[in-house]
Amino acid sequence: MFKFNIMHYAVIWKIQTDPIVFGEDVNIKCIVSAGACHINQTRQWTGGKGYKLLALNGHTTDDSKYEMKIHTSDLSFDLTVKNFSADDAFTEYTCLCGKEQFRDMLMLNKTENIRMPSYDDIHDNSYVKDMKLYLNVTLMKMHSLPNCSLQYNDETKILKTSSFKKGLHTYDIIRYNETISLFNLCSITWFVNCIVGEKSFQTNHKTDKCGTNSDTNIRNLSIGISAAAFTCILVFGLFVYLKREYCFRRNANIEGKEQQSSATTSRQEEDVPMLTAS
């Protein structure tokens, strides 16, 4: 028969935060068996990047990064790693109580972990042209693969991952490429919403108001041509009207002057005395 030796540790630490979310706090608990140490003995955390002293008897070496809590109901004590980052993972941590200690590496593959992309790691090069939305979104340095959907106006489209490149502990590159026909939509507002576990993030909202749609450009061009033609006709009609008005007034002035000249001549003839023969 086979015999299995079950390892029993007087002191052991375990991750209490599940899932681990990069950028948020992570709690590690040092569990101490009864009789392993006394309540008045030293309790200590060592490890992290550079493997150094982190906390001792409730006090930390860096309050902005670590917090230590000692439980009064038992001998256990906690270490909170604030703003968890890649430097805090895959490194060793040791909890010590009296003469008993436990040392182990904080491995992310032992628990679910979420790493959201930073603002600079989200690249959205999507655009609208010829009544189509060309979706081009790239996500970098995140874990795990997200569930993403395209939200545009009142529509929702589930996106499929076009390609990805997996690194050692993260997905270095995740791409989404889609072409969406917009039919007769003139104005469109869109963004991509991604969910990882209970966490989510969105790309910046973008809006296109027919500025790049060729059909709309043609329609706007036709309207512009029609307006220009109407303006030309209006100006030409006004020109013709003014010219006719000018000619009419000029002719009226000429006729008036002729009538006035005839009247003057008649009066002069009447003023000349008649000569009679003697």
LINKABEL-V286474 format. One record per pair of residues at least 24 apart in sequence whose C-alpha atoms are under 7 Angstrom apart, sorted by sequence separation. I is the first residue (numbers start at 0). J is the second residue. If there is no record, write none. Layout:
BEGIN
i: <I/I>
j: <J/J>
END
This chain:
BEGIN
i: <116/185/116/9/115/114/115/142/143/114/141/142/113/140/141/113/140/141/139/140/139/140/139/138/139/137/138/152/38/137/138/151/152/137/151/152/48/136/137/151/48/136/150/151/47/135/136/150/135/149/150/48/134/135/149/31/47/134/148/149/31/47/133/134/147/148/30/46/47/133/147/148/29/46/132/133/147/29/45/46/131/132/146/147/28/29/45/131/132/145/146/28/44/45/131/132/145/146/27/28/44/130/131/145/26/27/43/44/130/26/27/43/130/143/26/42/43/25/26/42/24/25/41/42/24/25/40/41/24/40/23/24/25/23/24/22/23/36/21/22/36/21/22/21/35/29/127/12/130/128/129/127/128/129/127/128/129/10/12/9/10/11/10/18/19/20/21/17/18/19/20/21/17/18/19/20/18>
j: <140/209/141/35/141/141/142/169/170/142/169/170/142/169/170/143/170/171/170/171/171/172/172/172/173/172/173/187/74/173/174/187/188/174/188/189/86/174/175/189/87/175/189/190/87/175/176/190/176/190/191/90/176/177/191/74/90/177/191/192/75/91/177/178/191/192/75/91/92/178/192/193/75/92/178/179/193/76/92/93/178/179/193/194/76/77/93/179/180/193/194/77/93/94/180/181/194/195/77/78/94/180/181/195/77/78/94/95/181/78/79/95/182/195/79/95/96/79/80/96/79/80/96/97/80/81/96/97/81/97/81/82/83/82/83/82/83/96/82/83/97/83/84/84/99/94/207/94/212/211/212/211/212/213/212/213/214/99/101/99/100/101/101/110/111/112/113/110/111/112/113/114/111/112/113/114/113>
END
